[in-house]
């Protein structure tokens, strides 16, 4: 009798431990997503200032400026990791075009406000990349736990599923061609 109670207690403790581990991993994923979201908000807040600075110096570059504004608006509206990742990749590409544009406008390159915004955005991009890497690490941990036996049984019982990783856009997987 005592042996049966001990076995049931061990099994129950195991289930509780696995369940708590899954919940902990899911909460880590949510926290990592919130970190990414915070850094993206910082970037969104810097972009209007950058656009104002650039538009004053590069009046003839409306297409490039509109592309950044459009990409920012799409990125701000994206909700899930997949859509957000694609929209953020498009926004990063549009911002690269703005910084490349500065090469054609000496006044813009010398503008202290532009240089400071460029530094801030570069710092933010670095933080976003680090946050994405951390997010992917914790998502992998959750996904492994959700898919591996025997924790997959407990995950299925409680409706805990896998999460989507941040992935590079197809255009970012191709190495740029440099011609001299």
N, C-alpha and C positions, 0 to 999 in steps of 0.2 A: 504493500500500500504506500509506504513512504517513498519507495523508489519511483513509483508512478507519479506521485505528486512532485518529486524532485525533477523528473524528466519533463513534465508539463511546465514547471516553473522555468527550467532552463530554455525550453523552446519559446515560451512566452517572452522571457528576457531577451532572447535572440531577436525575435520579431520586433520588440520595442526598440532595441538597439539599431537594427537595420532601418526601421521606419524613421527614427530620429536622425540617423545619418542622411537619409534621403531628403528629409525636410531641411536639414542644415545645408546640404549641397544646393537645394533649390533656392534657399534664401541667399546663399553666396552668389548665385547667378543673378538674382534680382538686385543685389547690392552692386554687383559689377556692372549691370545694365544702367543702374542709376548713376554710377561714376561716369560712364560714357555719356549719358544724357547731360550731366552737369558740364562736361567739357564741350559738348556740342553746343549747349546754350551759350557758353562763353564765346565760342566761335561765331555763333549767330549774332551775338551782340556787337562783336568787333566789325563784322562785315559792313553794316551801314556807314560806319565812320570811314572805313577804307574806301567805299564807293564814293562818298562825298569828296574825299581827298583826290581820288583818281579822276573823278568827273570834272573837277576844276582844271586839272592840268591836261587831260586828254579828252577834250570835248568831241573829237571826231571818232571816238571808239565806242559808240553807243551799243553796237552789237555785243561786244565783249562784256560791257557793263550789264546789259540786260541778261546775258547768259548767266552771270553770277547771281543776279537777283532772282532769276527764275529758278536756278538750281537750289538756292537757299530756301525759297518758298516750298519747293517740292520736298526738300529734306526735312523741313520743319513739320510737314504734314504726315510724313511716313510714321507708321506705328510699330510694325513688327521688325525683328532683326533683319530679315531678308530684304524687305523694302527699304529699310533705313540704311542698310549697308550699300545698296545700289545707289540710293540718292546721295549718300555722303561721298561716295566715290566720284559721282558726277560733280558735286560741289568742289571737291578737292581739285579736280581737273580744271574747273572754271577759275578757281583761285590761282592756279599755276599760270593760267593765261594772263591774269591781271599782273602778276609779278614779272612775267616775260614782257608785257607791254611797257613796263617801266623803263626797259632798256632803250626804247625809242623816244623817251621824253626826259631829257636831262634835268628839267625843272622838277619833275616828279621824283627822279632818283635822288635829288638833293634835298627834297622836302623832309624836314625832320619828323613831321607828323606821320608821313607815309612810312618812313624808315622804322619808326616806333611801332606802328600798326603791323608792319611786316614782321618785326621781331616778335610781337605778341602772338600773331597768328602762327608763326613758325613754332613758338613754344607750345601753343595750344595743340597744334598738329602732333607734336611729339607726345604730349600727354594723352591725346586721343589714341594714338597708336599703342601706347603702353596700356591704356585702359582696355582696348580691344584685345590685346594679347592676354591680359588677365582674364577678361570675360571668356575668351576661348578656352583658357585653361580650366576654369571652373565649370564651364559647360561640358567640356570633355569628361571631367570627373563625374558630373551628374549623369551624363549620357551613358558612361560606362556602368555606373551603379544601376541605372534603370534597365539596361540591356543584359547585364550579366546574371547568371543563375547563382544563388537563389533569390537575390534581392529583386530581380525582375518580377517575381511572383508578388512580393509585397508592394512594389511600385504599381503594378497593374491593379491590385486590390484597392489601392487608395487613389487611383487615377493620376499618379505622378508620371509624366511623360518626358520625352527628350526635348531639348531646346535646339534651336538652329544656331550654328556657328556664324561669326562674321567671316566672310570670304572676300577675297580680292575680286574685283570686277574683271571680266574677260579682257578688257582693254589694258588693264594693269599687268596682266600676265605676260604680255608681249614686251620684249626688251625694245627700248627706243632705238631708232637708227640714227647714227651720228655720221654726217657727211662733212668733209672738209673741202 
